[in-house]
Amino acid sequence: MSKLIKASIDVKKIKKEYLIVGKKGTYVNIDIWINDEDDQYGNIAGIKQSYKVGDDFESHYIGNGKKGFGFDDVQQADVIPAESAPAEQETDSDLPF
């Protein structure tokens, strides 16, 4: 099942000198990581701008993300084991099928 992370970045924190100007637009390279646990604000992901300086790659924090669709949509109580599901009832009918 797909999962969605809703994220926000602070565009004022983007280092403009590392924007990539292409034929169809201007791009920013980012790294997104998923944390093992939610932080105190409910964020599960962090976002950094990544760029190359000389021979090294550097990055700095520009935003975060929270759980979206697909993370907690199915609760354990919503899952009914097959053996406890109600059986189909047989009915007497004059129908030929």
SULJO-V597276 format. One record per backbone hydrogen bond with DSSP energy under -0.5 kcal/mol. CO is the residue of the C=O (numbers start at 1). NH is the residue of the N-H. E is the energy in kcal/mol with one decimal. If there is no record, write none. Layout:
co & nh & e
CO & NH & E
CO & NH & E
//
This chain:
co & nh & e
4 & 68 & -2.3
5 & 7 & -0.6
6 & 66 & -2.9
8 & 64 & -1.6
9 & 11 & -0.9
10 & 13 & -2.1
11 & 14 & -0.8
14 & 16 & -1.0
15 & 18 & -2.0
16 & 19 & -1.7
19 & 21 & -0.6
20 & 22 & -0.7
20 & 27 & -3.2
25 & 22 & -3.3
27 & 20 & -3.1
29 & 50 & -2.2
31 & 48 & -2.6
33 & 35 & -0.5
33 & 46 & -2.0
39 & 42 & -1.9
42 & 67 & -0.6
43 & 39 & -2.1
44 & 35 & -3.4
45 & 65 & -2.2
46 & 33 & -2.0
47 & 62 & -2.9
47 & 63 & -1.6
48 & 31 & -3.0
49 & 60 & -1.5
51 & 58 & -3.1
52 & 54 & -0.5
53 & 56 & -2.1
56 & 53 & -3.3
58 & 51 & -2.4
60 & 49 & -2.6
62 & 10 & -3.4
63 & 47 & -2.5
64 & 8 & -2.4
65 & 44 & -2.5
65 & 45 & -1.8
66 & 6 & -2.0
68 & 71 & -1.2
69 & 4 & -2.8
73 & 75 & -0.7
75 & 78 & -1.4
75 & 79 & -0.5
76 & 79 & -1.4
78 & 80 & -0.6
79 & 81 & -0.6
81 & 84 & -1.3
81 & 85 & -0.6
82 & 85 & -0.9
//
